[in-house]
Amino acid sequence: MRYYQLGLTCRDPGRAMPGFTLFTPLIQKTAYLINMRGAIVHRWDLPAQPGNYAYLMPNGNLLVSTWIEGGPEGLNAKGGLIQELDWDGNVVWAYRDPSQHHDFKRLSNGNTVYLAWEILPEEARKRVRGGIPGSERDEGIWGDYIREVDPAGDTVWEWHGCDHMDFEKYPLPEGQRRVEYAHPNSIAETPEGDILVSWRHNSMVGIIDKSTNGFKWIEARREFGNQHDAQILENGNMMLFANNAMVPGPGSKSKVWEFEYRTGETAWEYVGDPPYTFSSVFISGAQRLPNGNTLICEGQWGRIFEVTPAGDIVWEYISPFFVPASPAKPESKGNNVFRAYRYAPDSPEIRGRLDGLVD
């Protein structure tokens, strides 16, 4: 199996996009930038384990979320401290919210938007349908808010799911615990300046109109597959990583799916060959590269690889950074990677800092 191999396992210089790949191993405290040969060419030491991942902004700084104390206990993908670090690791901006989780983005207007947890009010809780009866926590059901803050840390826009979600129309799936509705795991800005959100538990994706706080578009489709990393591409299509976590056994397989989101018409997809050889039931993501290839993070296995439009693998790297198993959780040992990103040597993010190191 590929995940028994570590480091660089495949490289086709003629078809892979030259550049540097950024990834942040989960539960560890370092963000790594590697070249096309898999060598580490830069790293950022983080103050705590990441609240999932980090990425480079056009100004060349790293935006990352890390764990802090506070917020709800026992929910996945906690963060709490969002920081902007310069190339040398100096903190140039920071914002704290112990309830922040999963995702965060620097917007085109210079503000920062992020996902956060809050307990649903009683009236909203009563409207949540589906899930395992009686599986709520004592405190109730956790929902979410989205907050946008300016560089000074002041809130300039906020959205609360309890005010805008149609709980009756979009129930939790059978077998899902009623602890959380409905586990958003990615947030992105659309070209129009609206907010795209992915909710994993009920395979739902929506676009929030920032001027009204209502939805411009929202759908729950089984084909979304308990997805991660929903995004709008430059061509106007949507792309996401369909984990297909609710498909147990040998039939379990994942795919990266590009589609016209208003019609559901497939524009492109990547599946394994055979299909079961590509499967990550949690985390994961994908990035469309300038050369038309797609960088895929099969997060469960720490596998990062680049494929052509025809699905040929032209570059592959498997993270060698493992977390030891804890006595309480023997299954916790792993080399999981939430997302990964490729940056060209002449991109604004790199800006010539690594000349001569791409190979």
N, C-alpha and C positions, 0 to 999 in steps of 0.2 A: 504494500500500500504506500501511496505517496507520503503520508504523514509519518512513516517510519524514516524517511529521509529528512535531512536538515540542511539549512543554508540554501545556496543557489543550486538548483537541480536542472535548469533548462535556460538556454539563452540563444536566441537567433538574432545576431546583430543586424542583419539585413532587414528584419521585419519588426523588431521591437522598437518602441519609442525611446530614444536615449534620454536619460534623466536620473533623478534621485527619488527614491521611494521612502516615504515617511510612515512609520508605524509605532504604536505605543502598546507594548504588551500589557494585558490586563493584570491587575493586582501587583504590578511592579512599579518602579518609580523613575522610569527613564523613557524618553522619546528618542528613537533612533532614525537617522537618515542614512540610507545605504545607496551605494552606486550600482551600476548594472552588473557588476561581478559579485555583489552581495557583501562588499566590504563596508564597514561603518566609516563614514566620512565626517559625521557630526552627531552630537547627542546633546540633549537637554536633561539635566537632573531635576526632578520634580519634587515639590515639598511633601507629597504623599502619593498614594496610588491614584491613578487616573479615574475620574468619573467617566470612563470609557475610552476617550481618545483625545488627540490633538491634531491641529492642522495649521499650515502656514498661510498667512494672509498676504495680499499683494505688497504690503510694506515690508515683507520679509520677516515679520515677527510671528511667534508661535502663540496660538490661542488654545488654551487647555483648561479643563476642569479637573479638580482633584478633591478628594474626600476631606470633609471637616466634620466635627461633631454636630449633633442635632438632627432635626428632621425625623421622619417616621422610621421605625426600626423594621428590618426584615424585608424591605422592598428592594428589588434589583436595580442596579445602575445608578446608585447614589453618587452625587458630586458635592457641590456646595460652595466651592471656591473657584471662580472663573478668573484666570489670569492671562495677561498678555506679556510674553517674555521676549526680550530682544535676542539677537543671535548669540549673545554671550550668556544668556540665562538671567539677565537682570529684569526685575519686575517693573514694567512701565505702566501697567493698569491692573486693577483688581476689583472684584465685586463679590460679596458674600451673600448667599441665601442658602441656609441649611436644607431647604426643601428642593433645591435644584436637582434635576436628574437627567440622565441620558444625553440630551443634545443642547447645543448653544450655537449661535452664529453671529458674526459681525455683519451687520446689514450695510447696504450700499450708502446709507446716510450717515454711517459712522457709529450708529448705536449698536447695542448688543441685545439679542433676543434669546430667551431660553425657556425650557420646560420646567415646571415645578409641581409638587404635590400639594393638595389640600383636602381636608375631609369634606365630603359632599354634605350640604345641608339636608336635614331630615326629609323635606319634601322631595328633593332630588333623589335621595337614596330610595325612597318608596317607588320611584318611577323606573329604577334600573330593573330590567327584565333578564331572565336567563341565569345561567350559572348554577352552581350547586346550592340548593336551598339551605339556609342556616350557616353558610360558610363565611359570613361577615366577621370581622374582628369586633371586639367590644366597642372600639371607638367609631365603628361604622364602616363605610366604604370610601376609600381614597379616590378622589378625582384629581383634576389638574387645572392649573392656570398657566398662562403664557404671559411673560413680562418682557417689555422692552425698556431698557435703561439707556440714558445718554452717557457721554464720557464722564460726567460728574457723578454718576450713579443715581440720578433722579429718574423715577418712573415716568415715561412719556406715553405709554400705551399698555393696556392690560386686558386680557381675555380670560373669562372663567367658563370652563366647560359646563358647570351646573346651570348657567344662564342660556346656553346655546345648543347643547347636545339634545338630539331627539332620542332619548333613552328607550322609548317604546319601539321605535322603528329599528334601532340597531342594538339588539340584545347581546348579552354575553353568550358565548357558545356553551352548549351542554358539556359538563365536566370541568368548566372553569370555576375556580374559587371566586367568590364574590368579595374579594379583598380590595380590588382595584378596578376602576372603569376608566378606560379600557386599555391601559398601558401604552401611552404614546412613546415612541422610541426615536423619532427623528423629526426635525423641524428645518425648513429651508425657505428662503425668500424666492418668490416667483419673479419673472422678468417684469411684471406689472407692479411689484412692490408688495404683493399680498403674502400670506403665510401658508405654506404647505405643511401639513402634519400627517404623520403615519401612526395609526393605532393598531397595535399588534394583535391583541386578544380577539378582536372580532374582524380582523382582516379589513380594516377600514382606512381610507385615505380621504382627506378633505382639504380644500383651499378656503381659508378664511379671508373675507374681504375686510381689510383693515379700516375702511371708512365706515362700515356699518356693524362690524363684528359678526355678521351673518356669514353663511357659507355661500360662496360662488359655485362650488361644486363639492359633492361628497358622495361616496359610494362605499359599500361593503361588498366585496366579492370573494368568494372562496378561492378564486384563482390568484388573488394577491398573496395567499399562502402564509399568513402570520408574518408579514413582511418587515423588512428593515430598509432604511436609507432611501426613502422615496424622494425623487427629485425631478425637476423639469429640465430637460436638455435644451441646448441652443436651437434645435429644430422644432421645439414646441411639444415633443413627445414626453411622456413620463417614463422613468426607469426606476425599478426597484429590485431588491433582492428578495425573492419569494422563498422563504425558508421551508415552507410546508411542514411545520413542526407537528401538525395534528394528523399526519399520515404515518402511522406506526409501522414497524416491521420492514421487510425488504422492499416494500413499495415506496419508502421514504426517499425523496430526492428533492433537491433544490434547483432553482433556475434564476438567472438574471433575465428580467423581462422588460423590453422597451415596447411601448404601445401608445396609440392615440387614446388619451384617457377619456375623451367624451364618447367614443364609440367602442373602446375596448379592442380595436383592431391591432393585431400584433405587427410591429415593424421589425423586431429582431429579438432573438432570445438565445441564451446559452444554457445548455444542459450537458450533463456528463455523457461520456460514451464508454460503456453503457451508462444509462442515467443514474443508477445508484452510486456511481463513483464520485458524484458531486453532491454533497449533502451536508448542510450545516443547519441544525434545528434552531440555533439562536445566534445572536449578534450578526455580523457580516455586512457587506456592502459592495458597491461597484462605482467606478469612475470612468466616464467616457473621455478618452484621451484625444489630443489635437490631431493625431494621425489617423483617427477613426477606430483604433483598437479600443479595448475595454480592459481596465485593470480591475480585477475581482479579488475581494478578500473573503475567502472561505474560513470565517472566523473561528469556528469550533476547533479546527485543526491548525490554526496559525499559518494557513497557506495563502500566499499572495501571488497571483499569476495574471499574465497579460494574454488576451486572446485577440485574434484578428476577427473581422466581420464574418469570416467563414467558420470561426470556432477553433482555429488552430492555436495551440499554446506556443507562444514565442518567447516567453520569459516566465520563470517560476522560482519562488523563494519560500522556504518554510522556516518559520521562526524557531531558532534554537534556544529561545529564552523560556524556560519552564519554571513554574511555581511548584515548590515541593508540596505534597499532600499534607494537610493538617490531620492530627489524630482524630479530631471530631468529624472531619469530612474527607475520607480517603479518596473520594472521587474528585477532589478539588485540584489535584495535580493536572497541569495542562499548560499549553503554550498559546492560549486564546488571544486573538487580536480582533478588536471591535471593527475598525476600518483601517484603510491604508490609502495613501495618495501619492501620485507620481508628479514630479515637477521637472520641466525641461531645464537644461543648463542655462538658457537665456531667458527664463521666465522671470517676472517681477519678484516672485517669491525667493528665487536663488540669487538673481542679480549679479552673476559672475563671481560669487564668493568661493565657488568650488571649481574654478577653472582647472582643467587638466585632470580632474579626479573622477569624471563620469565612468571611465573604464579603468 
